[in-house]
């Protein structure tokens, strides 16, 4: 029986750690093109699901520049299942600069926010799920938004 060189093991572990699926977490991230999320622009995400029996808690997160004067992120979340079913949800994510607020943290020049979106959700159809985030029609641009995404935590 041959032994796998330790360098190969390290490379394999590093590859697994960078996929965003370690320890039951799936992290989906996208960024507006110019640190401003403008009306008409959209962010998109894909989730490959091979397990229709697992349940997830879904959180939304955002990273905003500390100098941005933003009080909310008004958005429409669109979801398309692998079999073509469409869902939509309208959200107005409040942003508070108060460090006592449980979803807020300051890290250097960034303010990081996290909201609980849904708990105990399954992806009942195997395949690739598509998520798209747009600003609500008529919204003003969200200045200073440098990253926006989702964290799916397997239960």
Backbone as a printed PyTorch tensor [residue, N CA C, xyz], in Angstrom:
tensor([[[  0.8400,  -1.1770,   0.0000],
         [  0.0000,   0.0000,   0.0000],
         [  0.8870,   1.2430,   0.0000]],

        [[  0.6980,   2.1550,  -0.9350],
         [  1.5580,   3.3300,  -1.0100],
         [  1.0120,   4.4490,  -0.1270]],

        [[  1.9260,   5.2760,   0.3150],
         [  1.5410,   6.4180,   1.1500],
         [  1.4340,   7.6650,   0.2860]],

        [[  0.4500,   8.4700,   0.5870],
         [  0.2820,   9.7290,  -0.1390],
         [  1.2510,  10.7290,   0.4640]],

        [[  2.0450,  11.3960,  -0.3460],
         [  2.9800,  12.3870,   0.1880],
         [  2.2410,  13.4600,   0.9870]],

        [[  2.8770,  13.9210,   2.0630],
         [  2.2300,  14.8990,   2.9430],
         [  1.9130,  16.1980,   2.2180]],

        [[  2.7220,  16.5700,   1.2280],
         [  2.4320,  17.7850,   0.4610],
         [  1.1070,  17.6570,  -0.2810]],

        [[  0.8220,  16.4890,  -0.8340],
         [ -0.4370,  16.2660,  -1.5280],
         [ -1.6130,  16.3710,  -0.5630]],

        [[ -1.4640,  15.8460,   0.6330],
         [ -2.5190,  15.9450,   1.6460],
         [ -2.7840,  17.4030,   1.9960]],

        [[ -1.7240,  18.1830,   2.1760],
         [ -1.8800,  19.6080,   2.4980],
         [ -2.6040,  20.3210,   1.3610]],

        [[ -2.2340,  20.0210,   0.1160],
         [ -2.8920,  20.6530,  -1.0330],
         [ -4.3730,  20.2850,  -1.0730]],

        [[ -4.7020,  19.0250,  -0.8420],
         [ -6.1040,  18.5970,  -0.8440],
         [ -6.8920,  19.2820,   0.2580]],

        [[ -6.3300,  19.3750,   1.4690],
         [ -7.0280,  20.0310,   2.5740],
         [ -7.2260,  21.5120,   2.2950]],

        [[ -6.2300,  22.1580,   1.7220],
         [ -6.3540,  23.5740,   1.3790],
         [ -7.4340,  23.7750,   0.3300]],

        [[ -7.4940,  22.9040,  -0.6610],
         [ -8.5110,  23.0040,  -1.7050],
         [ -9.9060,  22.8630,  -1.1080]],

        [[-10.1020,  21.9080,  -0.2220],
         [-11.4000,  21.7200,   0.4180],
         [-11.7550,  22.9350,   1.2620]],

        [[-10.7910,  23.5000,   1.9740],
         [-11.0520,  24.6430,   2.8430],
         [-11.4390,  25.8820,   2.0570]],

        [[-11.0160,  26.0100,   0.8150],
         [-11.2990,  27.2050,   0.0250],
         [-12.5990,  27.1180,  -0.7650]],

        [[-13.3020,  26.0240,  -0.7020],
         [-14.5140,  25.8810,  -1.4920],
         [-15.6940,  26.6090,  -0.8770]],

        [[-15.6100,  27.0160,   0.3840],
         [-16.7290,  27.6790,   1.0280],
         [-17.7530,  26.7010,   1.5640]],

        [[-17.4420,  25.4090,   1.6080],
         [-18.3880,  24.4020,   2.0630],
         [-17.8720,  23.6040,   3.2470]],

        [[-16.8130,  24.0550,   3.8900],
         [-16.2750,  23.3130,   5.0060],
         [-17.1740,  23.4460,   6.2280]],

        [[-17.1640,  22.4680,   7.0790],
         [-17.8940,  22.4840,   8.3410],
         [-19.3700,  22.7980,   8.1850]],

        [[-19.9800,  22.4270,   7.0740],
         [-21.4090,  22.6320,   6.9040],
         [-21.8090,  24.0490,   6.5460]],

        [[-20.8740,  24.8790,   6.1000],
         [-21.1790,  26.2500,   5.6980],
         [-21.0120,  26.3870,   4.2000]],

        [[-21.9140,  27.1450,   3.5850],
         [-21.7650,  27.5490,   2.1970],
         [-21.8030,  29.0690,   2.2060]],

        [[-20.7610,  29.7010,   1.6920],
         [-20.6900,  31.1590,   1.6620],
         [-20.7750,  31.6010,   0.2080]],

        [[-21.7180,  32.4950,  -0.0730],
         [-21.9120,  33.0450,  -1.4110],
         [-21.6330,  34.5400,  -1.3450]],

        [[-20.7950,  35.0490,  -2.2150],
         [-20.4020,  36.4460,  -2.1320],
         [-20.3420,  37.0700,  -3.5220]],

        [[-20.7280,  38.3380,  -3.5950],
         [-20.5870,  39.1110,  -4.8230],
         [-20.3790,  40.5660,  -4.4140]],

        [[-19.8770,  41.3690,  -5.3310],
         [-19.5810,  42.7710,  -5.0410],
         [-20.1000,  43.6550,  -6.1690]],

        [[-20.6650,  44.8170,  -5.8040],
         [-21.0160,  45.7790,  -6.8530],
         [-19.7430,  46.2070,  -7.5810]],

        [[-19.8780,  46.5940,  -8.8170],
         [-18.7070,  46.8820,  -9.6420],
         [-17.9110,  48.0970,  -9.1840]],

        [[-18.5390,  49.0450,  -8.5210],
         [-17.8300,  50.2880,  -8.1910],
         [-17.9970,  50.7020,  -6.7290]],

        [[-18.1640,  49.7460,  -5.8270],
         [-18.4130,  50.0370,  -4.4070],
         [-19.6960,  50.8210,  -4.1880]],

        [[-20.5270,  50.8490,  -5.1980],
         [-21.8540,  51.4380,  -5.0930],
         [-22.8150,  50.4870,  -5.7830]],

        [[-23.8650,  50.1200,  -5.0620],
         [-24.8850,  49.2410,  -5.6380],
         [-25.9460,  50.1420,  -6.2330]],

        [[-25.9590,  50.2120,  -7.5500],
         [-26.8340,  51.1340,  -8.2650],
         [-28.1130,  50.4450,  -8.7150]],

        [[-29.2240,  51.2020,  -8.8040],
         [-30.4330,  50.6440,  -9.4060],
         [-30.1100,  50.1710, -10.8220]],

        [[-30.6510,  49.0510, -11.2150],
         [-30.3780,  48.4830, -12.5230],
         [-29.2350,  47.4810, -12.4990]],

        [[-28.3780,  47.5610, -11.4730],
         [-27.3050,  46.5810, -11.3120],
         [-27.8580,  45.4150, -10.4950]],

        [[-27.2800,  44.2380, -10.6430],
         [-27.7110,  43.1100,  -9.8310],
         [-26.4990,  42.2980,  -9.3960]],

        [[-26.6760,  41.5730,  -8.3120],
         [-25.6730,  40.6460,  -7.8080],
         [-26.2470,  39.2540,  -7.9850]],

        [[-25.3960,  38.2930,  -8.3260],
         [-25.9270,  36.9530,  -8.5610],
         [-25.0630,  35.8880,  -7.8940]],

        [[-25.7290,  34.7860,  -7.5730],
         [-25.1120,  33.6920,  -6.8270],
         [-25.6680,  32.3740,  -7.3590]],

        [[-24.8570,  31.3420,  -7.2590],
         [-25.2920,  29.9930,  -7.6450],
         [-24.9420,  29.0340,  -6.5190]],

        [[-25.8930,  28.1480,  -6.2080],
         [-25.6880,  27.1390,  -5.1770],
         [-25.9210,  25.7760,  -5.8130]],

        [[-24.8840,  24.9560,  -5.8330],
         [-25.0210,  23.5910,  -6.3350],
         [-25.4820,  22.7120,  -5.1810]],

        [[-26.6430,  22.1140,  -5.3260],
         [-27.2060,  21.2700,  -4.2730],
         [-27.2450,  19.8230,  -4.7350]],

        [[-26.5940,  18.9620,  -3.9480],
         [-26.6120,  17.5250,  -4.2450],
         [-27.3460,  16.7570,  -3.1470]],

        [[-27.8800,  17.4910,  -2.1640],
         [-28.5190,  16.8720,  -1.0030],
         [-29.8560,  17.5630,  -0.7560]],

        [[-30.9400,  16.9050,  -1.0990],
         [-32.2650,  17.5200,  -0.9380],
         [-32.8610,  17.2710,   0.4390]],

        [[-32.1650,  16.5480,   1.3060],
         [-32.7030,  16.2190,   2.6280],
         [-32.1540,  17.0930,   3.7530]],

        [[-31.0930,  17.8360,   3.5010],
         [-30.4890,  18.6720,   4.5440],
         [-31.2730,  19.9650,   4.7250]],

        [[-31.1350,  20.5390,   5.9130],
         [-31.7650,  21.8170,   6.2270],
         [-30.6820,  22.8330,   6.5580]],

        [[-30.9630,  24.0950,   6.1980],
         [-29.9980,  25.1700,   6.3850],
         [-30.6510,  26.3620,   7.0660]],

        [[-29.8450,  27.1020,   7.8150],
         [-30.2010,  28.4390,   8.2630],
         [-29.4930,  29.3810,   7.3000]],

        [[-30.1960,  30.4090,   6.8480],
         [-29.6220,  31.3320,   5.8760],
         [-29.4940,  32.7100,   6.5020]],

        [[-28.2800,  33.2370,   6.4810],
         [-27.9970,  34.5920,   6.9240],
         [-27.5750,  35.4080,   5.7150]],

        [[-27.8320,  36.7040,   5.7920],
         [-27.3830,  37.6500,   4.7740],
         [-26.3000,  38.4950,   5.4200]],

        [[-25.2640,  38.8150,   4.6700],
         [-24.2360,  39.6830,   5.2250],
         [-23.8670,  40.7740,   4.2290]],

        [[-23.3560,  41.8740,   4.7650],
         [-22.9020,  42.9880,   3.9230],
         [-21.6720,  43.6120,   4.5630]],

        [[-20.7900,  44.0700,   3.7150],
         [-19.6100,  44.8230,   4.1600],
         [-19.7070,  46.2030,   3.5240]],

        [[-19.6700,  47.2380,   4.3780],
         [-19.8690,  48.6170,   3.9420],
         [-18.6750,  49.4420,   4.4100]],

        [[-18.2190,  50.3700,   3.5790],
         [-17.1290,  51.2530,   3.9680],
         [-17.5750,  52.1040,   5.1580]],

        [[-16.6650,  52.3420,   6.1060],
         [-17.0310,  53.0440,   7.3450],
         [-17.5630,  54.4520,   7.1080]],

        [[-17.1700,  55.1070,   6.0220],
         [-17.6010,  56.4850,   5.7810],
         [-18.9260,  56.5790,   5.0140]],

        [[-19.4580,  55.4440,   4.5840],
         [-20.7030,  55.4600,   3.8050],
         [-21.8700,  55.8850,   4.6840]],

        [[-22.6980,  56.7300,   4.1450],
         [-23.8930,  57.1780,   4.8640],
         [-25.0850,  56.3920,   4.3400]],

        [[-25.2330,  55.1920,   4.8770],
         [-26.2790,  54.2750,   4.4430],
         [-27.0800,  53.8750,   5.6660]],

        [[-28.4110,  53.8940,   5.5640],
         [-29.2200,  53.4600,   6.7140],
         [-30.0240,  52.1920,   6.4160]],

        [[-30.1230,  51.8190,   5.1370],
         [-30.8160,  50.5740,   4.7920],
         [-30.4000,  50.1190,   3.3940]],

        [[-30.6180,  48.8350,   3.1660],
         [-30.4010,  48.2550,   1.8430],
         [-31.7500,  47.6770,   1.3960]],

        [[-32.4650,  48.3970,   0.5180],
         [-33.7680,  47.9120,   0.0450],
         [-33.5810,  47.0160,  -1.1800]],

        [[-33.9610,  45.7610,  -1.0720],
         [-33.6520,  44.8620,  -2.1660],
         [-34.7610,  43.8640,  -2.4450]],

        [[-34.6600,  43.2780,  -3.6100],
         [-35.5200,  42.1640,  -4.0080],
         [-34.5990,  40.9690,  -4.2290]],

        [[-34.9150,  39.8860,  -3.5560],
         [-34.1770,  38.6410,  -3.7080],
         [-35.0150,  37.7220,  -4.5790]],

        [[-34.4390,  37.3130,  -5.6910],
         [-35.1150,  36.3790,  -6.5930],
         [-34.3730,  35.0460,  -6.5510]],

        [[-35.1230,  33.9670,  -6.4790],
         [-34.5480,  32.6280,  -6.4240],
         [-35.2020,  31.7880,  -7.5070]],

        [[-34.3750,  31.0750,  -8.2670],
         [-34.8710,  30.1620,  -9.2940],
         [-34.3210,  28.7780,  -8.9640]],

        [[-35.2260,  27.8140,  -8.8090],
         [-34.8250,  26.4390,  -8.5000],
         [-34.3120,  25.7510,  -9.7620]],

        [[-33.6060,  24.6340,  -9.6090],
         [-33.1160,  23.9080, -10.7900],
         [-34.2260,  23.4750, -11.7490]],

        [[-35.4460,  23.2950, -11.2320],
         [-36.5490,  22.8940, -12.1140],
         [-37.3510,  24.0930, -12.6280]],

        [[-36.8280,  25.3230, -12.4230],
         [-37.4180,  26.5130, -13.0210],
         [-38.4600,  27.2400, -12.1910]],

        [[-38.7590,  26.7840, -10.9720],
         [-39.7160,  27.5030, -10.1300],
         [-39.0700,  28.8030,  -9.6460]],

        [[-39.8820,  29.8650,  -9.5980],
         [-39.3680,  31.1840,  -9.2420],
         [-40.0000,  31.6780,  -7.9520]],

        [[-39.1600,  32.2900,  -7.1360],
         [-39.5860,  32.8580,  -5.8640],
         [-39.0030,  34.2690,  -5.7720]],

        [[-39.6620,  35.1400,  -5.0110],
         [-39.1350,  36.4910,  -4.8010],
         [-39.4790,  36.9510,  -3.3960]],

        [[-38.6070,  37.7500,  -2.8370],
         [-38.8000,  38.2870,  -1.4980],
         [-38.2980,  39.7260,  -1.4960]],

        [[-39.0530,  40.6370,  -0.9020],
         [-38.6470,  42.0270,  -0.7870],
         [-38.1470,  42.2650,   0.6230]],

        [[-36.9480,  42.8290,   0.7440],
         [-36.3160,  43.0540,   2.0390],
         [-35.8260,  44.4880,   2.1430]],

        [[-35.8880,  45.0210,   3.3370],
         [-35.2820,  46.3100,   3.6520],
         [-34.3780,  46.0720,   4.8490]],

        [[-33.1000,  45.8840,   4.5690],
         [-32.1470,  45.5470,   5.6160],
         [-31.6740,  46.8240,   6.2970]],

        [[-32.0050,  46.9700,   7.5650],
         [-31.6070,  48.1540,   8.3210],
         [-30.1490,  48.0590,   8.7230]],

        [[-29.4730,  49.1780,   8.6430],
         [-28.0690,  49.2670,   9.0340],
         [-27.9640,  50.2260,  10.2030]],

        [[-27.3000,  49.7840,  11.2480],
         [-27.0900,  50.6040,  12.4320],
         [-25.6000,  50.7020,  12.6900]],

        [[-25.1340,  51.8690,  13.0510],
         [-23.7200,  52.0590,  13.3690],
         [-23.4450,  51.8310,  14.8540]],

        [[-24.4090,  51.3130,  15.5610],
         [-24.2670,  51.0920,  16.9880],
         [-23.5720,  49.7530,  17.2330]],

        [[-22.3710,  49.7550,  17.8570],
         [-21.6650,  48.4950,  18.1010],
         [-22.4320,  47.5380,  19.0170]],

        [[-23.4190,  48.0310,  19.7450],
         [-24.2210,  47.1590,  20.6140],
         [-25.2230,  46.3440,  19.8020]],

        [[-25.4710,  46.7640,  18.5700],
         [-26.3950,  46.0470,  17.7010],
         [-25.7650,  44.7070,  17.3580]],

        [[-26.4550,  43.5840,  17.5760],
         [-25.7980,  42.2720,  17.5050],
         [-25.2660,  41.8510,  16.1380]],

        [[-25.6970,  42.4700,  15.0680],
         [-25.2340,  42.0430,  13.7520],
         [-24.1820,  42.9870,  13.1800]],

        [[-23.6620,  43.8810,  13.9980],
         [-22.7200,  44.8860,  13.5330],
         [-21.3490,  44.6360,  14.1390]],

        [[-20.3160,  44.7760,  13.3300],
         [-18.9550,  44.7730,  13.8600],
         [-18.1120,  45.6970,  12.9990]],

        [[-17.0880,  46.2420,  13.5910],
         [-16.1870,  47.1520,  12.8800],
         [-14.8590,  46.4500,  12.6930]],

        [[-14.3630,  46.4090,  11.4740],
         [-13.0710,  45.7930,  11.2120],
         [-12.2840,  46.7090,  10.2750]],

        [[-11.4330,  47.5200,  10.8540],
         [-10.6540,  48.4650,  10.0520],
         [-11.5530,  49.4940,   9.4090]],

        [[-11.4850,  49.6160,   8.0990],
         [-12.2880,  50.6100,   7.3920],
         [-13.6580,  50.0720,   6.9910]],

        [[-13.9990,  48.8720,   7.4600],
         [-15.2630,  48.2540,   7.0770],
         [-16.2120,  48.1580,   8.2570]],

        [[-17.4860,  48.2220,   7.9390],
         [-18.5530,  47.8760,   8.8840],
         [-19.2020,  46.6190,   8.3250]],

        [[-19.2400,  45.5820,   9.1350],
         [-19.8040,  44.3040,   8.7100],
         [-21.1480,  44.0920,   9.3800]],

        [[-22.1240,  43.6700,   8.6030],
         [-23.4800,  43.4490,   9.0870],
         [-23.9130,  42.0280,   8.7460]],

        [[-24.7550,  41.4870,   9.6110],
         [-25.2830,  40.1420,   9.3610],
         [-26.7180,  40.0780,   9.8750]],

        [[-27.6010,  39.5690,   9.0210],
         [-29.0100,  39.4330,   9.3590],
         [-29.4220,  37.9750,   9.2210]],

        [[-30.2600,  37.5060,  10.1030],
         [-30.8390,  36.1730,   9.9670],
         [-31.9820,  36.2870,   8.9640]],

        [[-31.9340,  35.4780,   7.9060],
         [-32.9570,  35.5580,   6.8630],
         [-33.9980,  34.4530,   7.0150]],

        [[-33.5960,  33.2030,   6.9890],
         [-34.5170,  32.0740,   7.1260],
         [-33.8400,  30.9680,   7.9170]],

        [[-34.6370,  30.2050,   8.6430],
         [-34.1270,  29.0730,   9.4160],
         [-34.8190,  27.7930,   8.9630]],

        [[-34.0610,  26.6990,   8.9060],
         [-34.6300,  25.3990,   8.5840],
         [-35.1110,  25.2600,   7.1510]],

        [[-34.3880,  25.8520,   6.2120],
         [-34.7620,  25.8000,   4.7980],
         [-34.0650,  24.6190,   4.1300]],

        [[-34.7750,  23.9190,   3.2600],
         [-34.1380,  22.8600,   2.4780],
         [-34.0500,  23.3080,   1.0260]],

        [[-33.1720,  22.6790,   0.2950],
         [-33.0830,  22.8740,  -1.1520],
         [-33.6130,  21.5820,  -1.7570]],

        [[-34.9400,  21.4830,  -1.9250],
         [-35.5710,  20.1970,  -2.2150],
         [-35.3220,  19.6290,  -3.6070]],

        [[-34.7410,  20.4180,  -4.4930],
         [-34.4680,  19.9440,  -5.8470],
         [-32.9530,  19.9130,  -6.0460]],

        [[-32.4400,  18.7820,  -6.4540],
         [-31.0020,  18.6490,  -6.6900],
         [-30.6430,  19.3630,  -7.9870]],

        [[-29.5360,  20.0990,  -7.9280],
         [-29.0720,  20.8560,  -9.0800],
         [-28.5700,  22.2100,  -8.6500]],

        [[-28.4760,  23.1340,  -9.5830],
         [-27.9590,  24.4730,  -9.2940],
         [-29.1060,  25.4510,  -9.0790]],

        [[-29.1110,  26.0740,  -7.9140],
         [-30.0740,  27.1150,  -7.5620],
         [-29.4480,  28.4560,  -7.9240]],

        [[-30.2490,  29.3750,  -8.4230],
         [-29.7860,  30.6920,  -8.8420],
         [-30.4380,  31.7400,  -7.9490]],

        [[-29.6360,  32.6380,  -7.3790],
         [-30.1340,  33.7460,  -6.5670],
         [-29.6880,  35.0450,  -7.2210]],

        [[-30.5700,  36.0230,  -7.2110],
         [-30.2590,  37.3240,  -7.7890],
         [-30.7830,  38.4000,  -6.8450]],

        [[-29.9670,  39.4080,  -6.6050],
         [-30.3310,  40.5140,  -5.7310],
         [-30.3250,  41.8010,  -6.5490]],

        [[-31.4620,  42.5190,  -6.5150],
         [-31.6050,  43.8190,  -7.1740],
         [-32.0860,  44.8190,  -6.1320]],

        [[-31.7980,  46.0870,  -6.3580],
         [-32.4070,  47.1190,  -5.5210],
         [-33.8750,  47.2610,  -5.9050]],

        [[-34.6980,  47.6250,  -4.9370],
         [-36.1140,  47.8940,  -5.2010],
         [-36.2030,  49.0720,  -6.1620]],

        [[-37.0990,  48.9890,  -7.1560],
         [-37.2760,  50.0760,  -8.1210],
         [-37.4730,  51.3990,  -7.3900]],

        [[-36.7930,  52.4390,  -7.8700],
         [-36.9170,  53.7690,  -7.2880],
         [-35.9950,  54.0050,  -6.1030]],

        [[-35.2140,  53.0150,  -5.7180],
         [-34.2940,  53.1780,  -4.5880],
         [-33.1010,  54.0320,  -4.9930]],

        [[-32.5210,  54.6940,  -4.0060],
         [-31.2850,  55.4210,  -4.2570],
         [-30.1170,  54.4390,  -4.2010]],

        [[-29.0120,  54.7570,  -4.8590],
         [-27.8500,  53.8630,  -4.8170],
         [-27.3820,  53.6310,  -3.3790]],

        [[-26.8360,  52.4560,  -3.1190],
         [-26.2690,  52.1310,  -1.8070],
         [-24.7670,  52.3340,  -1.9400]],

        [[-24.2870,  53.4990,  -1.4650],
         [-22.8740,  53.8470,  -1.5750],
         [-22.0530,  53.1000,  -0.5340]],

        [[-20.8540,  52.7330,  -0.9080],
         [-19.9240,  52.1050,   0.0210],
         [-20.1190,  50.6150,   0.2240]],

        [[-21.0530,  49.9990,  -0.4960],
         [-21.2690,  48.5570,  -0.3610],
         [-20.1760,  47.8380,  -1.1610]],

        [[-19.2980,  47.1280,  -0.4540],
         [-18.1810,  46.4770,  -1.1430],
         [-18.3610,  44.9670,  -1.2540]],

        [[-19.2490,  44.3940,  -0.4420],
         [-19.4970,  42.9600,  -0.5330],
         [-20.8740,  42.6680,   0.0260]],

        [[-21.5560,  41.7150,  -0.6130],
         [-22.8850,  41.3180,  -0.1800],
         [-23.0250,  39.8310,  -0.4510]],

        [[-23.6150,  39.1130,   0.4940],
         [-23.7290,  37.6920,   0.2500],
         [-24.6150,  36.9470,   1.2360]],

        [[-24.5070,  35.6310,   1.1700],
         [-25.3310,  34.7220,   1.9650],
         [-24.4410,  33.6800,   2.6250]],

        [[-24.8360,  33.2760,   3.8200],
         [-24.1620,  32.1980,   4.5220],
         [-25.2250,  31.1410,   4.8190]],

        [[-25.0420,  29.9590,   4.2650],
         [-25.9550,  28.8360,   4.5320],
         [-25.2550,  27.9230,   5.5280]],

        [[-25.8650,  27.7380,   6.6820],
         [-25.3000,  26.9010,   7.7330],
         [-26.1130,  25.6270,   7.8150]],

        [[-25.4680,  24.5100,   7.5840],
         [-26.1720,  23.2250,   7.6220],
         [-26.5210,  22.8770,   9.0550]],

        [[-27.7590,  22.4480,   9.2630],
         [-28.2170,  22.0820,  10.6060],
         [-27.7790,  20.6970,  10.9560]]])
